[in-house]
Amino acid sequence: METLDLSIIDWSRAQFAMTAMDHWIFVPLTLSLGFIMAVMETVYYKTGKAEWQTMTKFWMRLFGINFAVGVAGGLILEFQFGTNWSNYSWLVGDIFGAPLAIEGIMAFFLESTFFVIMFFGWNKVSKGFHLAATWLTWFGATLSSLWILVANAWMQYPTGTSFNIDTVRSEMTDFWAVLFSPMAMNKFFHTVTSSWIVGATFVIGVSCWYLMKKRNIEFAHKSIRIAAAFGLLGIILAMYSGDGSAYQVAQKQPMKLAAMEGLYQGHNGEGLVAMGILNPAKKEYNDATNPFLVKITAPKLLSFLAFRNFDAHVPGIKDLLDGGYLETKPDGQAVKPVTTDEKIVFGKMAQNALKGYKLAQKEHNDSLAAVNKAVFAATSPYYGYGYIKDKKQLIPNVPLTFYSFRFMVIFGGFFLLYFIFILYIRRRIENMKWLQKFALWAIPLAYLTSFSGWIVAEVGRQPWAIQDLLPTFAAVSSIPVSSIQTTFAFFAILFIVLFIAIVSIMVHEIRKGPEHIQ
């Protein structure tokens, strides 16, 4: 790793981030529009009223456009693991590849099969079968997100696996532990339910545009009511699952939690920062500079949210790097954790033991191989720390994580009030021009809120590609920087063109309106 060009890491991360964010433009709308149109078709199935069929077909058309482009982005994203992150793919491909393979075999084919029936099966299959196909398309898309999020959650908290010293690869030992880990379940439910907010906001915004144009008034009112109720359900569930996600972060990724709160020195009974401005003069994690210019805190709330104990000690960045504090376990016990310096020593011992074991095997020295294997077994949980040269590398980007988290939480609360207000005023929205205009601006705001959540999740765990096992700079492929730069430029142009194209197509369909639906 000493000879690795560091720009390879930056360009590889930039390319992956760009691809992931482009893909995420389409995913939340797929997960949410699928549910909304399924509810509308259910009403049509029960009432037989043609207006509900028209509504279903209109939103289904926008769903189909969004779905097609989203699939293409997801395929590009998966291929990048093999091209730009070959060391990562070699080390954990057997584990990470399993949920992605299941996603392709089970979920993708499920949603793709029923998508065809849903889209082209009107008047070709029975109403009941078509309704089932619509629900199964949404279910397939949601199931697809489950397997992808299980894979992502495993990177945040690698469980149900062990390192095979003979093959020098991580192998899955408990599939169910990987699938049902608390990190995976909370991430899945939080991601899916927060996606509902995006779709609900989209439907409300488009419907308000029709009210502004004094077109399709009844269509708009019915769509707004369904979307607002759906969005309210989504934000309530997202808040609940978000609390569970934050609790898991506190248990499994304390450095991420410290960055989310701008917390450098932990205390017992730590308060939650409701709002704050970080001090740009804070350069070192262990200097005496106050990390905040100003902040408003809720007393003891962070300790309670992190450990379900108002007086629990929440470690800060300095605590985690330098030690000297007692860690609160889930059962309430306070124990002295392994310090970062010790983890780095153990990590180097694990790496040296691995090299010693392979050399002893080559020389047919069974006794020396056994000794190295035992040392590796004892120190392998800290294997990734052996790559760390300076423990300050373990600090993620605090300002980006801190402000992204505040943005997500503040506007999550805003959307809770937004959906409640829209449900409260109901038909009066037709006369509220300011709200109709704001509803359009709320669409990109919902997307930014969703993006900010992913920034917290991914930036907050740096420098780890796999928590404690493999840092990002050890996961990249050793390829020319020029190759990454070339593909970065190509993908950037491709994504911009696709984004402009899909927005243009969807705007065209919206302008035509539901009246053109046959």
Secondary structure as a PSIPRED ss2 file (coil, helix, strand):
# PSIPRED VFORMAT (PSIPRED V4.0)

   1 M C   1.000  0.000  0.000
   2 E C   1.000  0.000  0.000
   3 T C   1.000  0.000  0.000
   4 L C   1.000  0.000  0.000
   5 D C   1.000  0.000  0.000
   6 L H   0.000  1.000  0.000
   7 S H   0.000  1.000  0.000
   8 I H   0.000  1.000  0.000
   9 I H   0.000  1.000  0.000
  10 D H   0.000  1.000  0.000
  11 W H   0.000  1.000  0.000
  12 S H   0.000  1.000  0.000
  13 R H   0.000  1.000  0.000
  14 A H   0.000  1.000  0.000
  15 Q H   0.000  1.000  0.000
  16 F H   0.000  1.000  0.000
  17 A H   0.000  1.000  0.000
  18 M H   0.000  1.000  0.000
  19 T H   0.000  1.000  0.000
  20 A H   0.000  1.000  0.000
  21 M H   0.000  1.000  0.000
  22 D H   0.000  1.000  0.000
  23 H H   0.000  1.000  0.000
  24 W H   0.000  1.000  0.000
  25 I H   0.000  1.000  0.000
  26 F H   0.000  1.000  0.000
  27 V H   0.000  1.000  0.000
  28 P H   0.000  1.000  0.000
  29 L H   0.000  1.000  0.000
  30 T H   0.000  1.000  0.000
  31 L H   0.000  1.000  0.000
  32 S H   0.000  1.000  0.000
  33 L H   0.000  1.000  0.000
  34 G H   0.000  1.000  0.000
  35 F H   0.000  1.000  0.000
  36 I H   0.000  1.000  0.000
  37 M H   0.000  1.000  0.000
  38 A H   0.000  1.000  0.000
  39 V H   0.000  1.000  0.000
  40 M H   0.000  1.000  0.000
  41 E H   0.000  1.000  0.000
  42 T H   0.000  1.000  0.000
  43 V H   0.000  1.000  0.000
  44 Y H   0.000  1.000  0.000
  45 Y H   0.000  1.000  0.000
  46 K H   0.000  1.000  0.000
  47 T H   0.000  1.000  0.000
  48 G C   1.000  0.000  0.000
  49 K C   1.000  0.000  0.000
  50 A H   0.000  1.000  0.000
  51 E H   0.000  1.000  0.000
  52 W H   0.000  1.000  0.000
  53 Q H   0.000  1.000  0.000
  54 T H   0.000  1.000  0.000
  55 M H   0.000  1.000  0.000
  56 T H   0.000  1.000  0.000
  57 K H   0.000  1.000  0.000
  58 F H   0.000  1.000  0.000
  59 W H   0.000  1.000  0.000
  60 M H   0.000  1.000  0.000
  61 R H   0.000  1.000  0.000
  62 L H   0.000  1.000  0.000
  63 F H   0.000  1.000  0.000
  64 G H   0.000  1.000  0.000
  65 I H   0.000  1.000  0.000
  66 N H   0.000  1.000  0.000
  67 F H   0.000  1.000  0.000
  68 A H   0.000  1.000  0.000
  69 V H   0.000  1.000  0.000
  70 G H   0.000  1.000  0.000
  71 V H   0.000  1.000  0.000
  72 A H   0.000  1.000  0.000
  73 G H   0.000  1.000  0.000
  74 G H   0.000  1.000  0.000
  75 L H   0.000  1.000  0.000
  76 I H   0.000  1.000  0.000
  77 L H   0.000  1.000  0.000
  78 E H   0.000  1.000  0.000
  79 F H   0.000  1.000  0.000
  80 Q H   0.000  1.000  0.000
  81 F H   0.000  1.000  0.000
  82 G H   0.000  1.000  0.000
  83 T H   0.000  1.000  0.000
  84 N C   1.000  0.000  0.000
  85 W C   1.000  0.000  0.000
  86 S H   0.000  1.000  0.000
  87 N H   0.000  1.000  0.000
  88 Y H   0.000  1.000  0.000
  89 S H   0.000  1.000  0.000
  90 W H   0.000  1.000  0.000
  91 L H   0.000  1.000  0.000
  92 V H   0.000  1.000  0.000
  93 G H   0.000  1.000  0.000
  94 D H   0.000  1.000  0.000
  95 I H   0.000  1.000  0.000
  96 F H   0.000  1.000  0.000
  97 G H   0.000  1.000  0.000
  98 A H   0.000  1.000  0.000
  99 P H   0.000  1.000  0.000
 100 L H   0.000  1.000  0.000
 101 A H   0.000  1.000  0.000
 102 I H   0.000  1.000  0.000
 103 E H   0.000  1.000  0.000
 104 G H   0.000  1.000  0.000
 105 I H   0.000  1.000  0.000
 106 M H   0.000  1.000  0.000
 107 A H   0.000  1.000  0.000
 108 F H   0.000  1.000  0.000
 109 F H   0.000  1.000  0.000
 110 L H   0.000  1.000  0.000
 111 E H   0.000  1.000  0.000
 112 S H   0.000  1.000  0.000
 113 T H   0.000  1.000  0.000
 114 F H   0.000  1.000  0.000
 115 F H   0.000  1.000  0.000
 116 V H   0.000  1.000  0.000
 117 I H   0.000  1.000  0.000
 118 M H   0.000  1.000  0.000
 119 F H   0.000  1.000  0.000
 120 F H   0.000  1.000  0.000
 121 G C   1.000  0.000  0.000
 122 W C   1.000  0.000  0.000
 123 N C   1.000  0.000  0.000
 124 K C   1.000  0.000  0.000
 125 V C   1.000  0.000  0.000
 126 S C   1.000  0.000  0.000
 127 K H   0.000  1.000  0.000
 128 G H   0.000  1.000  0.000
 129 F H   0.000  1.000  0.000
 130 H H   0.000  1.000  0.000
 131 L H   0.000  1.000  0.000
 132 A H   0.000  1.000  0.000
 133 A H   0.000  1.000  0.000
 134 T H   0.000  1.000  0.000
 135 W H   0.000  1.000  0.000
 136 L H   0.000  1.000  0.000
 137 T H   0.000  1.000  0.000
 138 W H   0.000  1.000  0.000
 139 F H   0.000  1.000  0.000
 140 G H   0.000  1.000  0.000
 141 A H   0.000  1.000  0.000
 142 T H   0.000  1.000  0.000
 143 L H   0.000  1.000  0.000
 144 S H   0.000  1.000  0.000
 145 S H   0.000  1.000  0.000
 146 L H   0.000  1.000  0.000
 147 W H   0.000  1.000  0.000
 148 I H   0.000  1.000  0.000
 149 L H   0.000  1.000  0.000
 150 V H   0.000  1.000  0.000
 151 A H   0.000  1.000  0.000
 152 N H   0.000  1.000  0.000
 153 A H   0.000  1.000  0.000
 154 W H   0.000  1.000  0.000
 155 M H   0.000  1.000  0.000
 156 Q H   0.000  1.000  0.000
 157 Y C   1.000  0.000  0.000
 158 P C   1.000  0.000  0.000
 159 T C   1.000  0.000  0.000
 160 G C   1.000  0.000  0.000
 161 T E   0.000  0.000  1.000
 162 S E   0.000  0.000  1.000
 163 F E   0.000  0.000  1.000
 164 N E   0.000  0.000  1.000
 165 I C   1.000  0.000  0.000
 166 D C   1.000  0.000  0.000
 167 T C   1.000  0.000  0.000
 168 V C   1.000  0.000  0.000
 169 R E   0.000  0.000  1.000
 170 S E   0.000  0.000  1.000
 171 E E   0.000  0.000  1.000
 172 M E   0.000  0.000  1.000
 173 T C   1.000  0.000  0.000
 174 D C   1.000  0.000  0.000
 175 F H   0.000  1.000  0.000
 176 W H   0.000  1.000  0.000
 177 A H   0.000  1.000  0.000
 178 V H   0.000  1.000  0.000
 179 L H   0.000  1.000  0.000
 180 F C   1.000  0.000  0.000
 181 S C   1.000  0.000  0.000
 182 P H   0.000  1.000  0.000
 183 M H   0.000  1.000  0.000
 184 A H   0.000  1.000  0.000
 185 M H   0.000  1.000  0.000
 186 N H   0.000  1.000  0.000
 187 K H   0.000  1.000  0.000
 188 F H   0.000  1.000  0.000
 189 F H   0.000  1.000  0.000
 190 H H   0.000  1.000  0.000
 191 T H   0.000  1.000  0.000
 192 V H   0.000  1.000  0.000
 193 T H   0.000  1.000  0.000
 194 S H   0.000  1.000  0.000
 195 S H   0.000  1.000  0.000
 196 W H   0.000  1.000  0.000
 197 I H   0.000  1.000  0.000
 198 V H   0.000  1.000  0.000
 199 G H   0.000  1.000  0.000
 200 A H   0.000  1.000  0.000
 201 T H   0.000  1.000  0.000
 202 F H   0.000  1.000  0.000
 203 V H   0.000  1.000  0.000
 204 I H   0.000  1.000  0.000
 205 G H   0.000  1.000  0.000
 206 V H   0.000  1.000  0.000
 207 S H   0.000  1.000  0.000
 208 C H   0.000  1.000  0.000
 209 W H   0.000  1.000  0.000
 210 Y H   0.000  1.000  0.000
 211 L H   0.000  1.000  0.000
 212 M H   0.000  1.000  0.000
 213 K C   1.000  0.000  0.000
 214 K C   1.000  0.000  0.000
 215 R C   1.000  0.000  0.000
 216 N C   1.000  0.000  0.000
 217 I H   0.000  1.000  0.000
 218 E H   0.000  1.000  0.000
 219 F H   0.000  1.000  0.000
 220 A H   0.000  1.000  0.000
 221 H H   0.000  1.000  0.000
 222 K H   0.000  1.000  0.000
 223 S H   0.000  1.000  0.000
 224 I H   0.000  1.000  0.000
 225 R H   0.000  1.000  0.000
 226 I H   0.000  1.000  0.000
 227 A H   0.000  1.000  0.000
 228 A H   0.000  1.000  0.000
 229 A H   0.000  1.000  0.000
 230 F H   0.000  1.000  0.000
 231 G H   0.000  1.000  0.000
 232 L H   0.000  1.000  0.000
 233 L H   0.000  1.000  0.000
 234 G H   0.000  1.000  0.000
 235 I H   0.000  1.000  0.000
 236 I H   0.000  1.000  0.000
 237 L H   0.000  1.000  0.000
 238 A H   0.000  1.000  0.000
 239 M H   0.000  1.000  0.000
 240 Y H   0.000  1.000  0.000
 241 S H   0.000  1.000  0.000
 242 G H   0.000  1.000  0.000
 243 D H   0.000  1.000  0.000
 244 G H   0.000  1.000  0.000
 245 S H   0.000  1.000  0.000
 246 A H   0.000  1.000  0.000
 247 Y H   0.000  1.000  0.000
 248 Q H   0.000  1.000  0.000
 249 V H   0.000  1.000  0.000
 250 A H   0.000  1.000  0.000
 251 Q H   0.000  1.000  0.000
 252 K H   0.000  1.000  0.000
 253 Q C   1.000  0.000  0.000
 254 P H   0.000  1.000  0.000
 255 M H   0.000  1.000  0.000
 256 K H   0.000  1.000  0.000
 257 L H   0.000  1.000  0.000
 258 A H   0.000  1.000  0.000
 259 A H   0.000  1.000  0.000
 260 M H   0.000  1.000  0.000
 261 E H   0.000  1.000  0.000
 262 G C   1.000  0.000  0.000
 263 L C   1.000  0.000  0.000
 264 Y C   1.000  0.000  0.000
 265 Q C   1.000  0.000  0.000
 266 G C   1.000  0.000  0.000
 267 H E   0.000  0.000  1.000
 268 N E   0.000  0.000  1.000
 269 G C   1.000  0.000  0.000
 270 E C   1.000  0.000  0.000
 271 G C   1.000  0.000  0.000
 272 L E   0.000  0.000  1.000
 273 V E   0.000  0.000  1.000
 274 A E   0.000  0.000  1.000
 275 M E   0.000  0.000  1.000
 276 G E   0.000  0.000  1.000
 277 I E   0.000  0.000  1.000
 278 L E   0.000  0.000  1.000
 279 N C   1.000  0.000  0.000
 280 P C   1.000  0.000  0.000
 281 A C   1.000  0.000  0.000
 282 K C   1.000  0.000  0.000
 283 K C   1.000  0.000  0.000
 284 E C   1.000  0.000  0.000
 285 Y C   1.000  0.000  0.000
 286 N C   1.000  0.000  0.000
 287 D C   1.000  0.000  0.000
 288 A C   1.000  0.000  0.000
 289 T C   1.000  0.000  0.000
 290 N C   1.000  0.000  0.000
 291 P C   1.000  0.000  0.000
 292 F E   0.000  0.000  1.000
 293 L E   0.000  0.000  1.000
 294 V E   0.000  0.000  1.000
 295 K E   0.000  0.000  1.000
 296 I E   0.000  0.000  1.000
 297 T E   0.000  0.000  1.000
 298 A E   0.000  0.000  1.000
 299 P C   1.000  0.000  0.000
 300 K C   1.000  0.000  0.000
 301 L H   0.000  1.000  0.000
 302 L H   0.000  1.000  0.000
 303 S H   0.000  1.000  0.000
 304 F H   0.000  1.000  0.000
 305 L H   0.000  1.000  0.000
 306 A H   0.000  1.000  0.000
 307 F H   0.000  1.000  0.000
 308 R C   1.000  0.000  0.000
 309 N C   1.000  0.000  0.000
 310 F C   1.000  0.000  0.000
 311 D C   1.000  0.000  0.000
 312 A C   1.000  0.000  0.000
 313 H E   0.000  0.000  1.000
 314 V E   0.000  0.000  1.000
 315 P C   1.000  0.000  0.000
 316 G C   1.000  0.000  0.000
 317 I H   0.000  1.000  0.000
 318 K H   0.000  1.000  0.000
 319 D H   0.000  1.000  0.000
 320 L H   0.000  1.000  0.000
 321 L H   0.000  1.000  0.000
 322 D H   0.000  1.000  0.000
 323 G C   1.000  0.000  0.000
 324 G C   1.000  0.000  0.000
 325 Y C   1.000  0.000  0.000
 326 L C   1.000  0.000  0.000
 327 E E   0.000  0.000  1.000
 328 T E   0.000  0.000  1.000
 329 K C   1.000  0.000  0.000
 330 P C   1.000  0.000  0.000
 331 D C   1.000  0.000  0.000
 332 G C   1.000  0.000  0.000
 333 Q C   1.000  0.000  0.000
 334 A E   0.000  0.000  1.000
 335 V E   0.000  0.000  1.000
 336 K C   1.000  0.000  0.000
 337 P C   1.000  0.000  0.000
 338 V C   1.000  0.000  0.000
 339 T C   1.000  0.000  0.000
 340 T H   0.000  1.000  0.000
 341 D H   0.000  1.000  0.000
 342 E H   0.000  1.000  0.000
 343 K H   0.000  1.000  0.000
 344 I H   0.000  1.000  0.000
 345 V H   0.000  1.000  0.000
 346 F H   0.000  1.000  0.000
 347 G H   0.000  1.000  0.000
 348 K H   0.000  1.000  0.000
 349 M H   0.000  1.000  0.000
 350 A H   0.000  1.000  0.000
 351 Q H   0.000  1.000  0.000
 352 N H   0.000  1.000  0.000
 353 A H   0.000  1.000  0.000
 354 L H   0.000  1.000  0.000
 355 K H   0.000  1.000  0.000
 356 G H   0.000  1.000  0.000
 357 Y H   0.000  1.000  0.000
 358 K H   0.000  1.000  0.000
 359 L H   0.000  1.000  0.000
 360 A H   0.000  1.000  0.000
 361 Q H   0.000  1.000  0.000
 362 K H   0.000  1.000  0.000
 363 E C   1.000  0.000  0.000
 364 H C   1.000  0.000  0.000
 365 N C   1.000  0.000  0.000
 366 D H   0.000  1.000  0.000
 367 S H   0.000  1.000  0.000
 368 L H   0.000  1.000  0.000
 369 A H   0.000  1.000  0.000
 370 A H   0.000  1.000  0.000
 371 V H   0.000  1.000  0.000
 372 N H   0.000  1.000  0.000
 373 K H   0.000  1.000  0.000
 374 A H   0.000  1.000  0.000
 375 V H   0.000  1.000  0.000
 376 F H   0.000  1.000  0.000
 377 A H   0.000  1.000  0.000
 378 A H   0.000  1.000  0.000
 379 T H   0.000  1.000  0.000
 380 S H   0.000  1.000  0.000
 381 P H   0.000  1.000  0.000
 382 Y H   0.000  1.000  0.000
 383 Y H   0.000  1.000  0.000
 384 G H   0.000  1.000  0.000
 385 Y H   0.000  1.000  0.000
 386 G H   0.000  1.000  0.000
 387 Y H   0.000  1.000  0.000
 388 I C   1.000  0.000  0.000
 389 K C   1.000  0.000  0.000
 390 D C   1.000  0.000  0.000
 391 K H   0.000  1.000  0.000
 392 K H   0.000  1.000  0.000
 393 Q H   0.000  1.000  0.000
 394 L H   0.000  1.000  0.000
 395 I C   1.000  0.000  0.000
 396 P C   1.000  0.000  0.000
 397 N C   1.000  0.000  0.000
 398 V H   0.000  1.000  0.000
 399 P H   0.000  1.000  0.000
 400 L H   0.000  1.000  0.000
 401 T H   0.000  1.000  0.000
 402 F H   0.000  1.000  0.000
 403 Y H   0.000  1.000  0.000
 404 S H   0.000  1.000  0.000
 405 F H   0.000  1.000  0.000
 406 R H   0.000  1.000  0.000
 407 F H   0.000  1.000  0.000
 408 M H   0.000  1.000  0.000
 409 V H   0.000  1.000  0.000
 410 I H   0.000  1.000  0.000
 411 F H   0.000  1.000  0.000
 412 G H   0.000  1.000  0.000
 413 G H   0.000  1.000  0.000
 414 F H   0.000  1.000  0.000
 415 F H   0.000  1.000  0.000
 416 L H   0.000  1.000  0.000
 417 L H   0.000  1.000  0.000
 418 Y H   0.000  1.000  0.000
 419 F H   0.000  1.000  0.000
 420 I H   0.000  1.000  0.000
 421 F H   0.000  1.000  0.000
 422 I H   0.000  1.000  0.000
 423 L H   0.000  1.000  0.000
 424 Y H   0.000  1.000  0.000
 425 I H   0.000  1.000  0.000
 426 R H   0.000  1.000  0.000
 427 R H   0.000  1.000  0.000
 428 R H   0.000  1.000  0.000
 429 I H   0.000  1.000  0.000
 430 E H   0.000  1.000  0.000
 431 N H   0.000  1.000  0.000
 432 M C   1.000  0.000  0.000
 433 K H   0.000  1.000  0.000
 434 W H   0.000  1.000  0.000
 435 L H   0.000  1.000  0.000
 436 Q H   0.000  1.000  0.000
 437 K H   0.000  1.000  0.000
 438 F H   0.000  1.000  0.000
 439 A H   0.000  1.000  0.000
 440 L H   0.000  1.000  0.000
 441 W H   0.000  1.000  0.000
 442 A H   0.000  1.000  0.000
 443 I H   0.000  1.000  0.000
 444 P H   0.000  1.000  0.000
 445 L H   0.000  1.000  0.000
 446 A H   0.000  1.000  0.000
 447 Y H   0.000  1.000  0.000
 448 L H   0.000  1.000  0.000
 449 T H   0.000  1.000  0.000
 450 S H   0.000  1.000  0.000
 451 F H   0.000  1.000  0.000
 452 S H   0.000  1.000  0.000
 453 G H   0.000  1.000  0.000
 454 W H   0.000  1.000  0.000
 455 I H   0.000  1.000  0.000
 456 V H   0.000  1.000  0.000
 457 A H   0.000  1.000  0.000
 458 E H   0.000  1.000  0.000
 459 V H   0.000  1.000  0.000
 460 G C   1.000  0.000  0.000
 461 R C   1.000  0.000  0.000
 462 Q C   1.000  0.000  0.000
 463 P C   1.000  0.000  0.000
 464 W E   0.000  0.000  1.000
 465 A E   0.000  0.000  1.000
 466 I E   0.000  0.000  1.000
 467 Q C   1.000  0.000  0.000
 468 D C   1.000  0.000  0.000
 469 L C   1.000  0.000  0.000
 470 L E   0.000  0.000  1.000
 471 P E   0.000  0.000  1.000
 472 T H   0.000  1.000  0.000
 473 F H   0.000  1.000  0.000
 474 A H   0.000  1.000  0.000
 475 A C   1.000  0.000  0.000
 476 V C   1.000  0.000  0.000
 477 S C   1.000  0.000  0.000
 478 S C   1.000  0.000  0.000
 479 I C   1.000  0.000  0.000
 480 P C   1.000  0.000  0.000
 481 V H   0.000  1.000  0.000
 482 S H   0.000  1.000  0.000
 483 S H   0.000  1.000  0.000
 484 I H   0.000  1.000  0.000
 485 Q H   0.000  1.000  0.000
 486 T H   0.000  1.000  0.000
 487 T H   0.000  1.000  0.000
 488 F H   0.000  1.000  0.000
 489 A H   0.000  1.000  0.000
 490 F H   0.000  1.000  0.000
 491 F H   0.000  1.000  0.000
 492 A H   0.000  1.000  0.000
 493 I H   0.000  1.000  0.000
 494 L H   0.000  1.000  0.000
 495 F H   0.000  1.000  0.000
 496 I H   0.000  1.000  0.000
 497 V H   0.000  1.000  0.000
 498 L H   0.000  1.000  0.000
 499 F H   0.000  1.000  0.000
 500 I H   0.000  1.000  0.000
 501 A H   0.000  1.000  0.000
 502 I H   0.000  1.000  0.000
 503 V H   0.000  1.000  0.000
 504 S H   0.000  1.000  0.000
 505 I H   0.000  1.000  0.000
 506 M H   0.000  1.000  0.000
 507 V H   0.000  1.000  0.000
 508 H H   0.000  1.000  0.000
 509 E H   0.000  1.000  0.000
 510 I H   0.000  1.000  0.000
 511 R H   0.000  1.000  0.000
 512 K H   0.000  1.000  0.000
 513 G C   1.000  0.000  0.000
 514 P H   0.000  1.000  0.000
 515 E H   0.000  1.000  0.000
 516 H H   0.000  1.000  0.000
 517 I C   1.000  0.000  0.000
 518 Q C   1.000  0.000  0.000
